[in-house]
Amino acid sequence: MDDPIVAQQLNELTYERQDIYDLFMNLKTLEQNCPLAQPSIEGSNTASLYPLGQLDVLPLEIIQNILQLLDLQTLALSQSVNQRSKLLVDSLPQHREIVTHAPNALRAMLSTGLAPHFTINHLYRALRAPECIECGLFGAYLYLLECRRYCWLCLAEASDALPVSTEFAIHSFGLPRSAIRQLPCMKRLPGRYNLDGFHGYTHKRRVALVNPKAAKEAGMKLHGTQEAMEAYANPYAVRRFPRAMDRDRKEGNRNATWLQGVRHMLNPSRVRGPPWSHHGHYEPQRFMATIPFPTLDLSDGAIEWGLSCKGCRDGPPNDDVSRDWEAMYTKRGYLAHFDQCEWSKHLSASLKTDSSTMSERR
């Protein structure tokens, strides 16, 4: 940051959104249950004693290019072949950056069964691209079923970020199980996926989830048109999943109600209307397929998880979504926001005044 005063006050002007981490899969449990192979400490001279079969005739650059094309499951398995193969995987810049800065993303892919559907390049591109796929603002969360970023607001509301069970997809989009097996499919991890103080329970069953957008596209490809797909699927879906179909129609209103409840719990003064009932409804599967995810700035090597503005949080409500009190920013993004946020400037001025007063007292 260019302005040393702003740099010094950054922690006072912003805050991290760790208050909603309980909505996602338990990262401590994930780390315990899915340990990653540690970087090798054996030298290259020793590793060269281990053969790679037919790959031995290829230059290192070509071998690395091949490894980048492997899915994450195969890449992880290749590390266990011998010490040399492990060193080669460790030497991949993309793999090294992910293991160093976002290991839980790799753990989540391996633990949920999504690893065969993505490569290390998918994760690395997501690590470097900070924008939300929906709105273009900073996206602090990785939606695992697409390996793409979402911001908090889009994650809580976007229909494409609401995974459905494979059974629901089969009957709703007229898909055979063979077609479902071609889609990225994850087994949800046991967990609560809710905030303390909210009504909820522990989800123990490892239900298979797919992305509804991908399932719908597969259904339309199979049946030719959306009308043909609906004509085939709806009679079965209505009989098989009457409650789920009703839930799907009401999903928007329910999530809006739930989101208002979360906002009321985290910051009651900023939410208009009566407090939300803790026995309301929301869609926990949104967060079963998502984890907090940092971004890597290649210009300076900085890793950022996202900052929210205290000025927007503590100031009066506004209708500008880009300046919502829950919006998150990179440091550079916050500086641009600071120039437009009167309450941030007011807070900054008060901090400078307090600092000057303390200096005078000394």
C-alpha positions in Angstrom: 0.0 0.0 0.0 1.4 3.4 -1.0 0.0 5.5 1.8 1.8 4.5 5.1 -1.0 6.0 7.2 -3.6 3.8 5.5 -1.3 0.8 5.8 -0.9 1.4 9.5 -4.6 1.7 10.0 -5.7 -1.2 7.7 -6.5 -3.5 10.6 -8.6 -0.8 12.2 -10.5 0.0 9.0 -11.3 -3.6 8.0 -12.1 -7.0 9.4 -11.9 -10.7 8.3 -15.2 -12.6 7.8 -14.2 -15.6 10.0 -17.6 -15.2 11.7 -19.2 -17.3 9.0 -16.6 -20.1 8.7 -18.8 -22.5 10.7 -21.1 -22.6 7.7 -18.5 -24.5 5.6 -16.9 -27.9 6.0 -14.9 -28.2 9.2 -11.3 -27.4 8.1 -9.7 -28.8 11.2 -11.4 -32.2 10.6 -10.4 -32.0 7.0 -6.8 -31.5 7.9 -6.8 -34.4 10.3 -8.6 -36.8 8.0 -6.7 -35.9 4.8 -3.0 -35.3 5.4 -1.1 -34.3 2.3 2.3 -35.6 1.3 4.9 -33.3 2.7 7.6 -31.9 0.3 10.4 -34.3 -0.1 13.7 -33.5 1.7 15.7 -36.1 -0.3 18.1 -34.7 -2.8 17.7 -35.0 -6.6 20.8 -37.2 -6.8 19.2 -39.9 -4.6 15.9 -39.5 -6.3 17.5 -40.1 -9.7 18.1 -43.7 -8.7 14.4 -44.4 -8.9 13.2 -45.3 -12.4 10.1 -43.9 -14.1 9.8 -46.5 -16.8 9.1 -45.1 -20.3 9.0 -41.6 -18.9 12.7 -41.7 -18.3 13.4 -40.9 -22.0 11.5 -37.6 -21.8 12.9 -34.2 -20.9 11.9 -32.8 -17.5 9.7 -30.1 -19.1 7.6 -32.6 -21.0 7.2 -34.8 -17.9 6.0 -31.7 -15.9 3.6 -30.9 -18.7 2.2 -34.4 -18.6 1.8 -34.2 -14.8 -0.2 -30.9 -15.1 -2.7 -32.7 -17.3 -3.3 -35.5 -14.8 -6.5 -35.2 -12.7 -5.9 -34.5 -9.0 -6.6 -38.1 -7.9 -4.0 -39.5 -10.3 -1.5 -36.8 -9.5 -1.8 -37.7 -5.8 -1.4 -41.4 -6.5 1.7 -40.7 -8.6 3.4 -39.2 -5.6 3.4 -42.7 -4.0 5.1 -44.5 -6.9 8.6 -43.7 -5.7 10.7 -40.9 -4.4 11.5 -39.5 -7.9 7.9 -39.3 -8.9 7.1 -37.5 -5.7 9.9 -35.0 -6.3 8.6 -34.4 -9.8 5.1 -33.6 -8.5 6.6 -31.4 -5.8 8.5 -29.6 -8.5 5.4 -28.4 -10.3 5.0 -24.7 -9.5 1.2 -24.9 -9.6 1.2 -27.8 -7.1 3.7 -26.1 -4.9 1.6 -22.9 -4.7 -1.6 -24.8 -3.9 0.0 -27.0 -1.2 1.7 -23.9 0.3 -1.2 -21.4 0.2 -4.4 -23.4 -0.2 -3.9 -27.0 0.9 -7.4 -27.4 2.1 -8.7 -26.9 -1.4 -6.7 -29.9 -2.5 -7.8 -31.8 0.6 -11.5 -31.0 -0.1 -11.2 -32.2 -3.7 -9.6 -35.5 -2.6 -12.0 -36.0 0.4 -15.3 -35.4 -1.5 -14.4 -37.5 -4.5 -14.1 -34.5 -6.9 -10.4 -35.0 -7.5 -10.9 -37.1 -10.7 -12.7 -34.3 -12.3 -10.2 -31.5 -12.0 -6.4 -30.9 -12.5 -3.9 -28.9 -10.5 -4.2 -26.2 -13.2 -7.9 -25.8 -12.4 -7.0 -25.0 -8.8 -4.1 -22.8 -9.7 -6.2 -20.7 -12.1 -8.8 -20.2 -9.4 -6.0 -19.2 -7.0 -4.8 -16.5 -9.3 -8.2 -15.2 -10.4 -9.8 -13.3 -7.5 -13.2 -12.4 -9.2 -16.6 -13.9 -8.3 -17.9 -15.9 -11.3 -21.3 -14.2 -10.9 -20.7 -10.5 -10.2 -17.0 -9.9 -10.8 -16.3 -8.6 -7.3 -13.8 -10.4 -5.0 -14.8 -14.0 -4.5 -13.5 -15.3 -1.2 -15.0 -18.8 -1.6 -14.3 -21.8 -3.9 -17.3 -23.6 -5.2 -15.8 -27.1 -5.5 -18.3 -28.6 -8.1 -17.1 -26.0 -10.6 -13.7 -25.1 -9.1 -14.7 -21.4 -9.4 -15.0 -18.5 -7.1 -18.1 -17.0 -5.5 -18.4 -14.0 -3.3 -20.5 -14.4 -0.1 -23.6 -12.7 -1.5 -23.7 -14.6 -4.7 -22.9 -17.9 -3.0 -25.9 -17.4 -0.7 -28.3 -16.6 -3.4 -27.2 -17.9 -6.9 -29.2 -20.8 -8.2 -26.1 -22.3 -9.9 -24.4 -22.6 -6.4 -27.2 -24.8 -5.0 -26.1 -28.4 -5.4 -28.7 -31.1 -5.7 -28.6 -34.8 -4.9 -27.9 -37.2 -7.7 -31.4 -38.8 -7.2 -33.0 -35.4 -7.5 -31.0 -34.7 -10.7 -31.9 -38.1 -12.2 -35.6 -37.6 -11.8 -35.7 -33.8 -12.4 -33.7 -33.7 -15.6 -34.5 -37.2 -17.0 -30.9 -38.5 -16.7 -29.8 -42.1 -16.6 -27.2 -43.0 -14.0 -24.6 -43.4 -16.7 -25.0 -39.7 -17.5 -24.7 -38.7 -13.9 -21.4 -40.6 -13.6 -20.0 -38.3 -16.3 -20.7 -35.2 -14.2 -18.5 -33.8 -11.3 -20.1 -35.5 -8.3 -19.1 -35.1 -4.7 -19.9 -36.9 -1.5 -20.7 -34.4 1.2 -18.6 -34.5 4.3 -20.3 -35.0 7.7 -20.7 -31.7 9.5 -23.2 -29.1 10.9 -22.9 -26.4 8.3 -24.6 -23.7 10.4 -23.8 -20.9 12.8 -23.8 -21.2 16.5 -27.2 -20.1 17.8 -29.1 -21.3 14.7 -31.4 -24.2 14.6 -29.6 -27.1 12.9 -28.3 -30.7 13.2 -25.3 -32.6 12.2 -25.4 -34.1 8.6 -23.9 -37.6 8.9 -24.9 -39.3 5.6 -22.5 -38.8 2.7 -25.1 -37.8 0.2 -23.9 -37.5 -3.4 -24.3 -34.0 -4.8 -24.0 -32.6 -8.3 -24.2 -29.1 -9.8 -27.7 -28.4 -11.0 -26.5 -26.3 -14.0 -24.3 -29.2 -15.3 -27.1 -31.7 -14.7 -29.7 -29.5 -16.5 -27.3 -29.1 -19.5 -26.8 -32.8 -19.6 -30.5 -33.4 -19.6 -31.1 -30.9 -22.4 -28.3 -32.5 -24.5 -29.9 -35.9 -24.0 -33.5 -34.9 -24.7 -32.8 -32.2 -27.3 -34.7 -29.3 -25.8 -35.7 -28.1 -22.4 -39.4 -28.7 -23.3 -38.7 -32.3 -24.2 -36.6 -32.8 -21.0 -39.3 -31.4 -18.8 -42.0 -33.4 -20.6 -40.0 -36.6 -19.9 -38.8 -35.7 -16.4 -41.6 -33.8 -14.6 -44.1 -36.6 -14.2 -41.5 -38.7 -12.5 -40.0 -35.9 -10.5 -43.3 -34.7 -9.1 -44.2 -38.2 -7.9 -40.8 -39.1 -6.7 -39.8 -35.8 -5.1 -42.9 -33.7 -4.3 -41.3 -32.0 -1.3 -38.1 -31.4 -3.2 -39.9 -29.8 -6.1 -41.8 -27.6 -3.7 -38.5 -26.7 -2.0 -37.0 -25.8 -5.3 -39.8 -23.4 -6.1 -39.5 -21.8 -2.7 -35.8 -21.8 -2.6 -35.3 -18.2 -3.5 -37.6 -16.9 -0.7 -36.3 -19.3 1.9 -32.7 -18.4 1.2 -33.5 -14.7 1.3 -35.2 -15.2 4.7 -32.2 -17.2 5.9 -29.7 -14.7 4.7 -31.6 -11.9 6.5 -31.4 -14.1 9.6 -27.6 -14.4 9.3 -27.3 -10.7 8.8 -29.4 -10.0 11.9 -27.3 -12.3 14.0 -24.0 -10.8 12.9 -25.1 -7.2 12.8 -28.6 -6.5 14.1 -28.4 -2.7 13.7 -28.1 -3.1 9.9 -31.1 -5.3 9.2 -34.5 -3.8 8.7 -37.6 -5.7 9.9 -38.1 -8.2 12.7 -35.5 -10.7 13.8 -35.4 -13.9 11.9 -36.6 -17.1 13.5 -33.9 -19.6 14.2 -36.2 -22.3 13.0 -36.4 -20.9 9.5 -35.1 -22.8 6.4 -32.0 -22.5 4.3 -30.0 -24.7 1.9 -26.9 -26.1 3.7 -25.8 -27.9 0.6 -24.6 -24.5 -0.7 -21.8 -24.6 1.9 -21.2 -28.3 1.8 -19.6 -27.7 -1.7 -17.7 -24.6 -0.8 -14.6 -23.6 1.2 -12.9 -20.3 2.0 -10.2 -19.8 -0.6 -7.3 -17.3 -0.8 -6.0 -15.5 -3.9 -2.4 -15.2 -5.0 -1.1 -11.9 -6.4 1.8 -12.8 -8.6 3.1 -9.2 -8.7 4.3 -9.4 -5.1 3.5 -13.0 -4.0 0.9 -11.8 -1.5 -1.8 -14.2 -0.4 -5.1 -12.6 0.6 -8.3 -14.1 2.1 -10.4 -11.0 1.8 -11.2 -8.0 4.0 -14.6 -6.4 4.8 -15.1 -2.7 5.4 -15.9 -1.5 9.0 -17.2 1.7 7.6 -19.9 -0.1 5.6 -20.6 -2.3 8.6 -21.0 0.5 11.1 -22.4 3.2 8.9 -26.0 3.7 7.7 -27.5 1.0 5.3 -27.2 1.6 1.6 -28.7 -0.1 -1.5 -25.4 -0.4 -3.4 -24.6 -4.1 -3.6 -20.9 -3.3 -4.4 -20.7 -1.4 -1.1 -22.7 -3.9 1.0 -21.4 -4.2 4.5 -20.7 -7.9 3.8 -18.7 -7.4 0.7 -15.1 -8.5 0.7 -12.1 -7.0 -0.9 -8.4 -7.6 -1.6 -6.2 -4.9 -0.1 -5.9 -3.1 -3.5 -9.7 -3.5 -3.9 -10.3 -2.0 -0.4 -8.2 1.1 -1.3 -10.3 1.7 -4.3 -13.4 1.2 -2.1 -12.0 3.5 0.5 -12.0 6.4 -1.9 -15.8 6.0 -2.4 -16.8 5.2 1.2 -17.5 8.2 3.3 -17.9 6.2 6.5 -14.4 4.6 6.0 -13.0 8.1 5.6 -14.9 9.2 8.7 -13.5 6.2 10.7 -10.0 6.9 9.3 -10.1 10.5 10.4 -11.3 9.6 13.9 -8.4 7.1 14.2 -5.9 9.8 13.2 -7.4 12.1 15.8 -7.2 9.5 18.5 -3.6 8.8 17.5 -2.7 12.5 17.6 -4.3 12.9 21.0 -2.4 9.9 22.4 0.9 11.4 21.1 0.2 14.7 22.7 -0.5 13.0 26.0 2.9 11.3 25.8 
